[in-house]
Amino acid sequence: MDSQHQTAIPDGSLVLITGITSYVASYTAKCLLERGHRVRGIVRSLPQAAWLTDEVFPSFSHNGAFDLVEIPDLTAPEAFSNAILDSQPSAVIHTAMPMSFDADPNKVITPTVQTMSNLLRAAARVPSVKRFVYTSSIGAAYSPRTGIPASLTKDSWNDAAVDAAWAPPPYTPERGGKVYAAAKVAAERAMFQFVEDTKPGFTVTSVAPFFILGPVLHKRHLEGSAGWIRKVFAGEARVSGVMPFGCQINVQDVAALHVAAVLDPDVRGDRLIAAAEPFHINVVLDILRRQYPDRQFMDDLPSQGLCLATVSDEECLLRLLKKWAGRDGWIPLEQGVREALASDT
């Protein structure tokens, strides 16, 4: 329970989460459930998401604190109306996002904004909703670059990605990352514009993390970016050409910021850009060699410079982390690497 701090929504109230099967959403649900809140997850297919109720949250499912609702097409005009009206949630967390990395902006940006608009309109019609949180991405604020300082603020937007995404065809595969980032920009801006235009009964906040790593709750998350560390550990050469860089943030810290965005009375209309420390593949390899001195790993890659971006309001984020997760600082990369390999899934 949250009796230690005043909260923006009642103790034990329901939080509705879209894209509940995702890495971040499942950890955020875990944090909320452990605080005594109820969680209802929106999925596109109940049979394909049964592992959440059966394997990840069985005890919460059995006592009625966690359940799922199916919405096959999130872009349908009234897709969320019944789910929100029937649930009467106190908060909505929107993490659902097309993850195809399709290079055609019409196939990614357009449905992403449509889904956001559908959800906002449905939430605005239900007076119980007091908080709306969007899981964005660092890509909405910034494209990581090495050796170039950047100070990221609430007003940082990745307009370069938007321009690149909407450039004329051909939509070649390398444009997929820009299209994904542009979709996050468009969805965030649509959310803040909706609030400005309609003045709903809820406040909105976005959480925009850098590259997320750490432990996983289920083996299915290893199929995405959460499995990257294990692939490096296994020496899979095919991942060496797409190694992430920039800054890392542990999934548990990202979940804590989502909890803060839902519960903290002072978090309203914010963009929480989350970054713990700069990293790249060679830094991770160095950690692995120290942790496993008897194991042979791939050689370092050339030209792996560090990202020099900083977050201007990091002190505020760290205060939220302390308040809602009880941690004095971000979980360090070395711990995240260890957790990624130790997860019992």
C-alpha positions as CSV (number, residue, x, y, z in Angstrom):
1,M,0.0,0.0,0.0
2,D,1.0,3.6,-0.4
3,S,0.1,5.0,3.0
4,Q,3.6,6.4,3.4
5,H,3.0,9.0,0.7
6,Q,0.0,10.9,-0.5
7,T,-1.1,9.6,-3.9
8,A,-2.9,11.0,-6.8
9,I,-5.2,8.0,-7.1
10,P,-6.8,5.9,-4.3
11,D,-5.0,3.0,-2.7
12,G,-6.1,-0.3,-4.3
13,S,-7.7,1.4,-7.3
14,L,-7.5,0.0,-10.8
15,V,-4.8,0.9,-13.4
16,L,-5.4,0.0,-17.0
17,I,-2.3,-0.8,-19.0
18,T,-2.2,-1.2,-22.8
19,G,0.5,-3.5,-24.3
20,I,0.7,-5.3,-21.0
21,T,2.8,-8.1,-22.5
22,S,5.7,-5.8,-23.1
23,Y,8.9,-5.7,-21.1
24,V,8.3,-2.3,-19.5
25,A,4.5,-2.8,-19.0
26,S,4.9,-6.1,-17.2
27,Y,7.5,-4.7,-14.8
28,T,5.3,-1.7,-14.2
29,A,2.3,-4.0,-13.5
30,K,4.4,-5.9,-11.0
31,C,5.3,-2.7,-9.1
32,L,1.7,-1.6,-9.0
33,L,0.4,-5.0,-7.9
34,E,3.0,-5.2,-5.1
35,R,1.7,-1.8,-3.9
36,G,-1.8,-3.1,-3.6
37,H,-3.3,-1.8,-6.8
38,R,-5.3,-3.8,-9.2
39,V,-4.1,-4.0,-12.8
40,R,-6.1,-4.8,-16.0
41,G,-4.0,-5.4,-19.1
42,I,-5.2,-4.8,-22.6
43,V,-3.9,-7.4,-25.1
44,R,-4.7,-8.1,-28.8
45,S,-5.2,-11.8,-28.1
46,L,-6.2,-13.4,-24.8
47,P,-4.8,-16.9,-25.7
48,Q,-1.5,-15.5,-26.8
49,A,-1.2,-13.5,-23.5
50,A,-2.2,-16.3,-21.2
51,W,1.4,-16.7,-20.0
52,L,1.0,-13.5,-18.1
53,T,-1.9,-14.7,-15.9
54,D,-0.7,-18.3,-15.8
55,E,3.1,-17.9,-15.3
56,V,4.0,-14.3,-14.4
57,F,1.1,-13.1,-12.1
58,P,-0.7,-16.4,-11.1
59,S,-1.3,-15.4,-7.5
60,F,-2.6,-11.9,-8.4
61,S,-4.8,-13.5,-11.1
62,H,-6.3,-15.9,-8.7
63,N,-7.2,-13.3,-6.2
64,G,-8.7,-11.0,-8.8
65,A,-6.1,-8.2,-8.7
66,F,-4.8,-8.9,-12.2
67,D,-6.7,-9.7,-15.4
68,L,-6.7,-9.1,-19.1
69,V,-9.1,-7.8,-21.7
70,E,-8.9,-8.4,-25.4
71,I,-9.0,-5.6,-28.0
72,P,-7.8,-7.0,-31.4
73,D,-7.7,-3.7,-33.3
74,L,-6.4,-0.8,-31.2
75,T,-6.9,1.6,-34.2
76,A,-10.7,1.1,-34.4
77,P,-12.5,4.4,-33.6
78,E,-14.2,3.1,-30.3
79,A,-11.6,0.4,-29.6
80,F,-11.2,1.3,-25.9
81,S,-14.6,2.7,-25.0
82,N,-16.1,-0.5,-23.5
83,A,-12.9,-1.5,-21.7
84,I,-12.5,1.8,-20.0
85,L,-16.2,2.3,-19.2
86,D,-16.4,-1.2,-17.8
87,S,-13.1,-0.9,-15.8
88,Q,-13.6,2.6,-14.4
89,P,-9.8,2.9,-13.9
90,S,-8.1,5.6,-11.8
91,A,-5.2,5.6,-14.2
92,V,-4.3,4.5,-17.7
93,I,-0.7,3.6,-18.8
94,H,-0.3,3.4,-22.6
95,T,2.6,1.3,-23.7
96,A,1.2,-0.4,-26.8
97,M,3.2,0.4,-29.9
98,P,3.7,-1.3,-33.3
99,M,7.1,-2.9,-33.1
100,S,7.6,-4.0,-36.7
101,F,10.1,-1.2,-37.4
102,D,8.5,-0.9,-40.8
103,A,10.1,1.9,-42.8
104,D,6.8,3.1,-44.2
105,P,5.6,5.9,-41.9
106,N,2.0,5.5,-43.0
107,K,2.1,2.0,-41.5
108,V,3.6,3.0,-38.2
109,I,3.1,6.7,-37.4
110,T,-0.5,6.9,-38.6
111,P,-1.8,3.9,-36.5
112,T,0.3,5.0,-33.5
113,V,-1.4,8.4,-33.4
114,Q,-4.8,6.9,-34.1
115,T,-4.4,4.5,-31.2
116,M,-3.3,7.3,-28.9
117,S,-6.3,9.4,-29.9
118,N,-8.8,6.6,-29.4
119,L,-7.5,5.9,-25.9
120,L,-7.4,9.6,-24.9
121,R,-11.0,10.1,-26.1
122,A,-12.2,7.1,-24.3
123,A,-10.4,8.0,-21.1
124,A,-11.8,11.6,-21.2
125,R,-15.4,10.2,-21.1
126,V,-14.8,8.3,-17.8
127,P,-14.5,10.6,-14.7
128,S,-12.6,8.0,-12.6
129,V,-9.5,8.5,-14.8
130,K,-7.1,10.9,-13.0
131,R,-3.8,10.0,-14.5
132,F,-2.7,9.1,-18.1
133,V,0.9,7.9,-18.6
134,Y,2.5,7.3,-22.0
135,T,5.6,5.1,-22.5
136,S,7.6,7.0,-25.0
137,S,11.3,6.6,-26.0
138,I,14.5,8.6,-26.0
139,G,13.9,8.6,-29.7
140,A,11.2,11.2,-29.2
141,A,13.7,13.6,-27.8
142,Y,17.0,12.8,-29.3
143,S,19.0,10.5,-31.6
144,P,22.0,9.3,-29.7
145,R,25.4,10.4,-31.1
146,T,28.9,9.8,-29.8
147,G,31.2,12.6,-28.8
148,I,28.7,15.4,-29.1
149,P,27.3,16.9,-25.8
150,A,23.6,17.4,-25.5
151,S,21.4,18.6,-22.7
152,L,18.0,17.0,-22.9
153,T,15.0,18.9,-21.5
154,K,11.2,18.7,-21.5
155,D,11.3,20.8,-24.7
156,S,13.7,18.4,-26.6
157,W,12.1,16.9,-29.6
158,N,13.6,14.8,-32.3
159,D,12.3,16.8,-35.3
160,A,15.2,15.4,-37.4
161,A,13.7,11.9,-37.1
162,V,10.3,13.2,-38.1
163,D,11.7,14.8,-41.2
164,A,13.6,11.7,-42.1
165,A,10.6,9.5,-41.5
166,W,8.4,11.4,-43.8
167,A,11.0,11.9,-46.6
168,P,9.7,10.6,-50.0
169,P,10.0,6.8,-50.8
170,P,11.6,4.4,-51.3
171,Y,11.0,3.3,-47.7
172,T,14.3,1.4,-47.3
173,P,14.8,-0.8,-44.2
174,E,17.4,1.5,-42.6
175,R,14.7,4.1,-42.2
176,G,12.8,1.9,-39.7
177,G,14.5,3.4,-36.6
178,K,13.7,6.9,-37.7
179,V,10.1,6.0,-38.4
180,Y,9.8,4.4,-34.9
181,A,11.2,7.6,-33.3
182,A,9.0,9.8,-35.3
183,A,5.9,7.8,-34.2
184,K,6.9,8.4,-30.6
185,V,7.2,12.1,-31.3
186,A,3.8,12.2,-33.0
187,A,2.1,10.2,-30.2
188,E,3.5,12.3,-27.4
189,R,2.6,15.6,-29.2
190,A,-0.9,14.3,-29.8
191,M,-1.3,13.5,-26.1
192,F,-0.1,17.0,-24.9
193,Q,-2.2,18.7,-27.6
194,F,-5.3,16.7,-26.6
195,V,-4.9,18.0,-23.0
196,E,-4.5,21.6,-24.2
197,D,-7.5,21.4,-26.5
198,T,-10.0,19.5,-24.3
199,K,-8.9,20.0,-20.7
200,P,-9.9,16.4,-19.6
201,G,-10.3,15.3,-16.0
202,F,-6.8,13.7,-15.9
203,T,-3.2,14.9,-16.2
204,V,-0.7,13.4,-18.6
205,T,2.9,12.4,-18.3
206,S,5.3,10.6,-20.6
207,V,8.3,8.4,-19.7
208,A,11.0,8.4,-22.3
209,P,13.8,5.9,-21.4
210,F,17.1,5.3,-23.1
211,F,18.1,1.7,-23.9
212,I,16.5,-0.6,-21.3
213,L,18.1,-3.7,-19.9
214,G,18.0,-5.7,-16.7
215,P,16.1,-8.8,-15.5
216,V,13.1,-10.2,-17.3
217,L,9.9,-11.7,-15.9
218,H,9.4,-14.2,-18.7
219,K,11.4,-15.8,-21.4
220,R,9.2,-14.2,-24.1
221,H,10.8,-10.8,-23.3
222,L,14.1,-12.3,-24.4
223,E,12.8,-12.4,-28.0
224,G,13.1,-8.6,-28.0
225,S,15.7,-6.1,-26.9
226,A,15.7,-7.5,-23.4
227,G,17.5,-10.5,-24.7
228,W,20.4,-8.5,-26.1
229,I,22.8,-9.2,-23.2
230,R,22.2,-12.9,-23.4
231,K,23.0,-12.9,-27.1
232,V,26.3,-11.1,-26.5
233,F,27.1,-13.6,-23.8
234,A,26.3,-16.5,-26.2
235,G,28.6,-15.0,-28.8
236,E,25.9,-14.6,-31.5
237,A,27.7,-12.8,-34.2
238,R,24.5,-11.6,-35.9
239,V,23.9,-9.1,-33.1
240,S,27.3,-7.3,-33.5
241,G,26.1,-5.1,-36.4
242,V,23.1,-3.7,-34.5
243,M,24.6,-3.1,-31.0
244,P,22.8,-0.3,-29.1
245,F,24.7,2.6,-27.7
246,G,23.8,5.8,-25.9
247,C,22.8,5.5,-22.3
248,Q,21.3,2.6,-20.4
249,I,18.5,2.4,-17.8
250,N,17.4,-0.6,-15.8
251,V,13.9,-1.8,-16.4
252,Q,13.2,-1.6,-12.7
253,D,14.0,2.1,-12.7
254,V,11.8,2.7,-15.7
255,A,8.9,0.9,-14.0
256,A,9.5,3.1,-10.9
257,L,9.2,6.2,-13.0
258,H,5.9,4.9,-14.4
259,V,4.7,4.3,-10.8
260,A,5.7,7.9,-9.9
261,A,3.9,9.3,-12.9
262,V,0.7,7.5,-11.8
263,L,0.9,8.1,-8.1
264,D,2.9,11.3,-7.3
265,P,0.6,14.3,-6.9
266,D,3.4,16.6,-8.1
267,V,4.0,14.9,-11.4
268,R,1.7,16.5,-13.9
269,G,2.3,17.3,-17.6
270,D,5.9,16.1,-17.4
271,R,8.3,14.3,-19.7
272,L,10.5,12.0,-17.7
273,I,13.6,11.3,-19.8
274,A,15.4,8.5,-18.1
275,A,19.1,7.8,-18.5
276,A,21.4,6.1,-16.0
277,E,24.9,6.1,-17.6
278,P,26.5,6.0,-21.1
279,F,27.4,2.6,-22.5
280,H,28.2,0.7,-25.7
281,I,29.0,-2.8,-26.6
282,N,32.7,-2.6,-25.6
283,V,31.7,-1.5,-22.1
284,V,29.4,-4.4,-21.8
285,L,32.0,-6.8,-23.0
286,D,34.4,-5.5,-20.4
287,I,31.9,-6.2,-17.7
288,L,31.3,-9.7,-19.0
289,R,35.0,-10.4,-19.0
290,R,35.3,-9.3,-15.4
291,Q,32.3,-11.3,-14.3
292,Y,33.3,-14.4,-16.3
293,P,37.1,-14.4,-16.5
294,D,37.2,-18.0,-17.7
295,R,34.9,-17.5,-20.7
296,Q,36.0,-16.3,-24.2
297,F,34.0,-13.4,-25.6
298,M,33.9,-11.6,-29.0
299,D,36.6,-8.9,-29.6
300,D,35.9,-5.3,-29.0
301,L,34.3,-3.4,-31.9
302,P,36.1,-0.3,-33.3
303,S,35.0,3.3,-32.9
304,Q,32.7,2.8,-29.9
305,G,32.6,6.3,-28.5
306,L,30.4,7.3,-25.5
307,C,27.2,9.3,-25.7
308,L,27.6,12.6,-24.0
309,A,24.0,13.4,-23.6
310,T,22.7,14.5,-20.1
311,V,19.3,15.0,-18.7
312,S,18.7,18.5,-17.3
313,D,16.2,17.5,-14.6
314,E,18.0,14.3,-13.4
315,E,17.9,15.5,-9.8
316,C,14.1,15.6,-9.9
317,L,14.0,12.1,-11.4
318,L,16.3,10.8,-8.7
319,R,14.0,12.2,-6.0
320,L,11.1,10.4,-7.6
321,L,13.2,7.2,-7.6
322,K,14.0,7.6,-3.9
323,K,10.4,8.4,-3.0
324,W,8.7,5.6,-4.9
325,A,11.3,2.9,-5.2
326,G,13.5,3.6,-2.1
327,R,16.7,3.7,-4.2
328,D,19.4,6.4,-3.8
329,G,20.5,6.2,-7.4
330,W,20.0,4.5,-10.7
331,I,20.7,0.8,-10.9
332,P,24.2,0.6,-12.4
333,L,25.0,-1.1,-15.7
334,E,27.1,-3.8,-14.1
335,Q,24.2,-4.9,-12.0
336,G,21.8,-4.8,-15.0
337,V,24.2,-7.0,-17.0
338,R,24.3,-9.5,-14.1
339,E,20.5,-9.5,-13.7
340,A,20.0,-10.0,-17.4
341,L,22.0,-13.2,-17.3
342,A,20.7,-14.4,-13.9
343,S,16.9,-14.1,-14.6
344,D,15.2,-17.4,-13.9
345,T,12.8,-17.7,-16.8
